[in-house]
Structures are given as C-alpha cells and as structure tokens.
Amino acid sequence: MAIQGKAAKSATGAAMSKYDVEVEARLKALEAAIHSHEGGGDSGDRVEQVVAALKREMPNKFADL
C-alpha cells in the first residue's frame, strides 16, 4: 500500500522539493535578520566609535576622517 505525499508549493504554485523548502526557510531567516538590523541605528554609532578610536590611536594617519 503506497502512501502519496503532497509536495510543498511555492508562492507561484510550483512544487518544491524538501531541499527547496529548507533553502527557502533559510533565505527568509537571513532576510529577516538583515531587516531587523537595518533600522537599529547601531551601525552608525559603531562607525563613529571606530573612527574616534582610529583618530585617537593613529592621529597622523586618520586626522582627516
């Protein structure tokens, strides 16, 4: 007696393999992580901290930053 499974469907309705489903899930997780970091505002503060440290440690090379 054979059991017939149902393939996952993409947004367009195409059948997706188990691998495709896994890759899609990973891609969505990565995109969500990127979007959560975009609006954080921490990156600008961090850049300013690095620039200040470079100016402090090597003022001759990074004075014009």
Helices and strands as residue ranges (DSSP letters): E 8-9, E 15-16, H 18-38, H 42-57, H 59-62
